[in-house]
Amino acid sequence: MPQRPDEPEQPRPPARSGAPGEPVSAGEPVAADEPVPATEPVPVEDQRRPRAVYGVGDEPDARFSLANERTALAWVRTGLGLVAGGVALTSLATFAELTVLLDVIAAVACLAGAAVAGYGWRTWRRNEIALRTGAPLPAPTALPVLAGGVVLMALVLAGYAVVSVV
Amino acid sequence: MPAPHSARPDLYGAQPERTALAWQRSLLSVQLGSVLLTLTAVREQAWVLVILGAALTTAVGWWLLVRGPARQSVTRPRPEGDASARPGPAGGLLRLVVAVSLLGTLGVTLALSRAFGAL
């Protein structure tokens, strides 16, 4: 680093990787005329799993990683909503002694919920890899399927309600 | 005390508090779902499902109360020279997906058992 002209000439401390302004520890023998090689930061081995994600590319901005994490959690919660709806439907059918059709719909909802949760995990992996490698983010392919499934389930339940009343 | 979003100046806008709340919402939802399933299984006298549902409720409750606040550590100030990367969410996400899948499987078992009179 070039010395500023207004600073008095002083002996320089040895080059080190610590933070600026940090006191130099005593006991480091430094010869005045001997050039001290600059120490490079020791790379810390990344222990995180899965290696298929953390073993590629560079560390992205933490904001993007956290946003990706929240998106995956939103997918899991969506799946959980389907599972909870299915369990609630079974509960309703149990307490009100309704038909078997509701139990079948409940089973389908629970299965779909588990699948959506699994998709949340998959989409987190794909997005994190894309963030690390700088590739374009993959499209949310399950979104139209999920929307269609929810609409279909709503129509079936509405039809069941209409038939039950009439 | 500094707010979580301002603990590290290089992470402005990271919104770790929002992420921690998302985790809490997710865990709480799993717990509510498992409580609902357990109650329904009690009504149906499906004792295996009752035990599994209660175990899931307990495990998620422990996770929620003990492990949940650990997510805030993402942006805590670290000692100078600590270049370790922030902890990844993969393990927690995978456990959560397994919990939801388990809940879904129990729900399917309950629904189909009721539908076909196996209980």
Boltz contact constraints between the chains, C-beta under 6 A:
constraints:
  - contact:
      token1: [A, 19]
      token2: [B, 80]
      max_distance: 6.0
  - contact:
      token1: [A, 44]
      token2: [B, 83]
      max_distance: 6.0
  - contact:
      token1: [A, 44]
      token2: [B, 84]
      max_distance: 6.0
  - contact:
      token1: [A, 46]
      token2: [B, 85]
      max_distance: 6.0
  - contact:
      token1: [A, 48]
      token2: [B, 88]
      max_distance: 6.0
  - contact:
      token1: [A, 49]
      token2: [B, 90]
      max_distance: 6.0
  - contact:
      token1: [A, 50]
      token2: [B, 90]
      max_distance: 6.0
  - contact:
      token1: [A, 62]
      token2: [B, 11]
      max_distance: 6.0
  - contact:
      token1: [A, 62]
      token2: [B, 14]
      max_distance: 6.0
  - contact:
      token1: [A, 63]
      token2: [B, 13]
      max_distance: 6.0
  - contact:
      token1: [A, 63]
      token2: [B, 14]
      max_distance: 6.0
  - contact:
      token1: [A, 66]
      token2: [B, 14]
      max_distance: 6.0
  - contact:
      token1: [A, 66]
      token2: [B, 19]
      max_distance: 6.0
  - contact:
      token1: [A, 69]
      token2: [B, 19]
      max_distance: 6.0
  - contact:
      token1: [A, 69]
      token2: [B, 89]
      max_distance: 6.0
  - contact:
      token1: [A, 70]
      token2: [B, 19]
      max_distance: 6.0
  - contact:
      token1: [A, 70]
      token2: [B, 22]
      max_distance: 6.0
  - contact:
      token1: [A, 72]
      token2: [B, 93]
      max_distance: 6.0
  - contact:
      token1: [A, 73]
      token2: [B, 22]
      max_distance: 6.0
  - contact:
      token1: [A, 73]
      token2: [B, 26]
      max_distance: 6.0
  - contact:
      token1: [A, 76]
      token2: [B, 26]
      max_distance: 6.0
  - contact:
      token1: [A, 76]
      token2: [B, 96]
      max_distance: 6.0
  - contact:
      token1: [A, 76]
      token2: [B, 100]
      max_distance: 6.0
  - contact:
      token1: [A, 77]
      token2: [B, 26]
      max_distance: 6.0
  - contact:
      token1: [A, 77]
      token2: [B, 29]
      max_distance: 6.0
  - contact:
      token1: [A, 79]
      token2: [B, 100]
      max_distance: 6.0
  - contact:
      token1: [A, 80]
      token2: [B, 29]
      max_distance: 6.0
  - contact:
      token1: [A, 80]
      token2: [B, 100]
      max_distance: 6.0
  - contact:
      token1: [A, 83]
      token2: [B, 33]
      max_distance: 6.0
  - contact:
      token1: [A, 83]
      token2: [B, 103]
      max_distance: 6.0
  - contact:
      token1: [A, 83]
      token2: [B, 104]
      max_distance: 6.0
  - contact:
      token1: [A, 83]
      token2: [B, 107]
      max_distance: 6.0
  - contact:
      token1: [A, 84]
      token2: [B, 33]
      max_distance: 6.0
  - contact:
      token1: [A, 86]
      token2: [B, 107]
      max_distance: 6.0
  - contact:
      token1: [A, 87]
      token2: [B, 36]
      max_distance: 6.0
  - contact:
      token1: [A, 87]
      token2: [B, 37]
      max_distance: 6.0
  - contact:
      token1: [A, 87]
      token2: [B, 107]
      max_distance: 6.0
  - contact:
      token1: [A, 90]
      token2: [B, 110]
      max_distance: 6.0
  - contact:
      token1: [A, 90]
      token2: [B, 111]
      max_distance: 6.0
  - contact:
      token1: [A, 91]
      token2: [B, 40]
      max_distance: 6.0
  - contact:
      token1: [A, 94]
      token2: [B, 40]
      max_distance: 6.0
  - contact:
      token1: [A, 94]
      token2: [B, 43]
      max_distance: 6.0
  - contact:
      token1: [A, 100]
      token2: [B, 115]
      max_distance: 6.0
  - contact:
      token1: [A, 103]
      token2: [B, 111]
      max_distance: 6.0
  - contact:
      token1: [A, 103]
      token2: [B, 114]
      max_distance: 6.0
  - contact:
      token1: [A, 103]
      token2: [B, 115]
      max_distance: 6.0
  - contact:
      token1: [A, 106]
      token2: [B, 111]
      max_distance: 6.0
  - contact:
      token1: [A, 107]
      token2: [B, 108]
      max_distance: 6.0
  - contact:
      token1: [A, 107]
      token2: [B, 111]
      max_distance: 6.0
  - contact:
      token1: [A, 107]
      token2: [B, 112]
      max_distance: 6.0
  - contact:
      token1: [A, 110]
      token2: [B, 104]
      max_distance: 6.0
  - contact:
      token1: [A, 110]
      token2: [B, 107]
      max_distance: 6.0
  - contact:
      token1: [A, 110]
      token2: [B, 108]
      max_distance: 6.0
  - contact:
      token1: [A, 111]
      token2: [B, 108]
      max_distance: 6.0
  - contact:
      token1: [A, 113]
      token2: [B, 104]
      max_distance: 6.0
  - contact:
      token1: [A, 114]
      token2: [B, 101]
      max_distance: 6.0
  - contact:
      token1: [A, 114]
      token2: [B, 104]
      max_distance: 6.0
  - contact:
      token1: [A, 117]
      token2: [B, 97]
      max_distance: 6.0
  - contact:
      token1: [A, 117]
      token2: [B, 100]
      max_distance: 6.0
  - contact:
      token1: [A, 117]
      token2: [B, 101]
      max_distance: 6.0
  - contact:
      token1: [A, 118]
      token2: [B, 97]
      max_distance: 6.0
  - contact:
      token1: [A, 121]
      token2: [B, 93]
      max_distance: 6.0
  - contact:
      token1: [A, 121]
      token2: [B, 97]
      max_distance: 6.0
  - contact:
      token1: [A, 124]
      token2: [B, 93]
      max_distance: 6.0
